């Protein structure tokens, strides 16, 4: 404030000085005149005696000035005046800088939002992800989640630990909501007690779940996300206490979480209590993510040691049923490897982001050299001016400072425009960015990002300014003056520095260009890969789930699906309709299991695992998947439960040499299963993306005999994706008709994940290209090891379903395997994995592990299995509990 | 500003002390101050206008002086400089240190003569 006042009192001070000095001279003049000297001479003498009036005034004024500041201000004014005079130059430089700095700001915001910022929970540095290492567990422990927790582990750990303030387990899921407007399928999170306490974010309205809500026999409650509350209830506080139907179960709304709250890294609409029934828990069921909050001052290593102590306690406290060995899991060598929750959320994306950051950094360097070059040319036109100033005594520093002030103010102006560019860029990125990027919604242009922009603007200004500053401040006044008099050609020295700049620029651009071309080539190659389906922009897909509570009989469920197909086919413009357990590139694998081909013997007695899908008639037709040999399924194949399968071309070649040779051949799942006739062969489908080899696939009729139950039981997938081929796919009027068609069959069925095949395909391509940056491998798209986005899903799915089983294990016929009825809750977990894809894990890797595990129960006939249901997109659950029985 | 071979440079702060001491007698304007110092020192001490005015501004900034609007002996508008309490305190401190310095110099010179 004082400084401010001083600044404005300056004018008065300057006036005082002038008046005083004037009076001084006048008085002296009069005195001299009194001695008899003429006025003119007296004035001259007085002035001569006084000295340089302006200089004295100047140095008197300087007392009140901050001289550096004032002269910088003058330089700034000068720089801006010069910029205004050459708008073409200014526009070019500012635009170049704005794009360069803007791009860097965008990428930095992403790095900041994803990698640097703490998670949006209080004291988030105390949050840990309960990651267990289990080197002996094969595919159940992978490198993206380690071995996940079972419910019994959670109970033991949370009750006996000494290092955690709170602990909880959760699993992403989906829920079908009825009773509020149109039926709807929404993402949800199933959470145990302790999850909310760990994340420690208070509800916006209402309350958290209490112990009572976690009682399996207690009141049924649900919490809402802020978004869902706004969307469905218009933010009405009276929503608390209302009852909604969640998966056909009445639940009372008890609370709403605040805006922006996420369950670790997932969006959700509903939170449902896990409500564990202690009496039903087993050792197995490793399908839950665990999170915990450390007590203050406790290190992760201490927590590891604490839980390591509890693992034997866990094995002593629980079992997998009578006759099982609870200490089987000692072979898995389970040990805690807890890590910060942030590390878990970020996953492997850190590397990608730093690579992108470095790339835009190089772009910024190119921008700087470009601008430096322009400035050099421009400085040449000021050559004479600078030389004259040097000749008049301006120091090198003074000239360098003026040039730097000009360049830094250019940088800053560019930075200001860059903020606009960055805001637009971030909007685009968030709208179209890779959906797998964790914490995407937390990315924003915050103070830190703006600070980065400022620093980058100043630094780049200094960088590109210093080249001309060095160049011109160094040259001697006489030399520069001499070389510009009338001759048009530039001196050799000046050309040298420009040449160096151009060389640097071109070489950096070349590096970027080569990487870009390699990427584009890879991308083009990927686009040219036959995906195994055709005309994707005209294939409409949508998910429909028929809950058990709605229709319990699988045959009736199939009839409903059949009716939907008929209704959809009747829509004008629809050429064919079918459905399947999963469509390609959605990262859902309905099941994996071993397939015996008749007449073949396998090394170790166990055939390799094959991917299963469950399809309706006309599904291939709708998807544009070519039938290479034989025929498609018919509805009577389904309803009569005829033992028929269709196989992929690569499976046919591998097993029988050619596609046509496969027709009429037989295969089966287990020794006890009936043989299935191969009636058709379809082209290979790259179900996991164009950069992955097409797996060998066995297609089962959508309705079939369940191979995992002891008695022949009819099974049908309840969670299916419909594929509708129509020229009108994706249009609003078409979607309305589709919805009407579905609801004309059953009005309680919500449609979910409504996309055209083109959208799914493009997303898969986008994700692939994003990962390519990471892998940095642009050579081919064959067997490159790549983090897997898919397989985790069915491992987890299996466990989650298993853990929620309601029936005790049943003996499984002659083989004596036990199958758990997982039907009721399978889709619970299913759908969520479609939506919330796991981020990494290796499919190839995990497949091996699963097969390795699968072998164990198969070799010991008395081993009861907790069977995944083929139609239930789960198989891994049967492995762990089964193995534990050995 | 012209260098007068008869006059030697003053030590730093000497001009300030003289100005303060002169203004202690009575408030004066610039020209009167110059004349006063020349008169009192019998023209032995040079007071250059080139140093006087910046020095006055420095002292104003330090708060040792105050400037007020006034008129000169001939009735022309000018600024009259007046000593403040802070100025008096500073002067007293400076006088002590200047006297010490002179005493020191005198002793050294006296020894050198022997």
Interface residues (C-beta under 8 A of the other chain):
Chain A: X13 X16 X17 X19 X20 X21 X23 X24 X26 X27 X28 X30 X49 X50 X51 X52 X55 X56 X57 X59 X60 X61 X62 X63 X64
Chain B: X1 X2 X29 X30 X31 X34 X48 X49 X50 X53 X54 X56 X57 X58 X60 X61 X67 X72 X73 X74 X76 X77 X78 X79
